[in-house]
Amino acid sequence: MEAKELIEFIEKSPTAFQAISTISEMLKKDGAQVLKEEDAWKLEKGKTYYVTKGSSAIIAFHIPEQFEGYRIMASHSDSPSFKIKENPEMEEAGYIKLNVEKYGGMLMAPWFDRPLSVAGRVIVKENGEFVEKPVHIKENMLIIPSLAIHMNREANNGYAYNPQKDTLPLYALAEGKGTFMDVVAEHAGVKKEDILGNDLFLYDRTPGSIWGQKSEFVSAPRLDNLACAYGTLKGFLKGKKEKYLDIYVVFDHEEVGSGTKEGASATFLKDTIDRIELLLGFNKEDQIRHLAKSFMVSADNAHAVHPNYTEKADPVNRPKVGSGVVLKFNANQKYCTDAMSAAMFRDLCNQVGADVQDFTNRSDVPGGSTLGNLANMQVSMHTVDIGLPQLAMHSPYETAGTKDVEDLCKISEAFYC
Ligand code: CO
């Protein structure tokens, strides 16, 4: 069952860094060759390659015998969380807590009273080189405890959370002072005094689950957007990859606006396409002609109608969990689906017999945004915004549909034909 494999994929990927190494491992196992941006590349027909950016974004591509255009599926590796600040320990009332700040726009309430741990990376210097060491602490380590109802009788009547006060996780009693970075260093296999830099995040330790009367639901951390990163990867691995130059891309920093070197607004995808064109001996006109015949799918999860808040959804276009992948529309082009790209995607779904649903925001509520329109500012082509319908977006524990995961894998496989 794809949803079960998705849960394993998510458990190996507590942050964008681990997501990219998990994806790299799967590509490598399938025979893909790693390229480094700083090396000179030699590309051969019939081979699959991948290149990472900043350890948190990745592009994989397959060189076919011949091609007229690109087929690209793009998703993102990051999810909202709390980032641990420099010098994180704070002592208060005989406890040690950690100083953290918000990464992305999360629902804050569900982060309370659940087992949390720490993941990310640290940087050390070895033999004159800066070396990255992954950190993935697989133990319950922290909790953000709620304030008891007796100390805030108004707690159930709405509460404005302050991220500098309310959401600092508890780490130890006072005697544990000064040990947090030792624990991190130990898990990274380095000495604390050798750590020159760190990117550390909290992650939810709750295991993923498949549930419902007919196992129709899958709940797990980071379904937005690892479900799309996973589904499109399965399609990329299984697809024939003969007709087009197929590209699988996962950007980072979507949750904070994509404006970084690993983000969809930067030139990572464009530079990689320029480089492929150059190395395959094409000129600028060839490249423009290729892009004119290309198609990109921007895959990022969509809001399903919520059974307790049906009034929050559009009166007509209200996708349901378990009823198929969602096409996303927005007149103001936060989603870049237009008549042509919708037609191309619907036709693809028809070919594989997959249901497809439509999403629009209520006309009186501004919706979210994603990465398709930003990627288009660098490399323009027909682009469609899609995603799995899900509940509780940006909670640390989100809910989607098991069948929809299968459908995304199937559609992606057909896309990479
Ligand atoms: Co997303």
Residues whose N, C-alpha, C, O or C-beta is under 5 A from the ligand:
A	BS01	CO	D224 N225 D300 N301
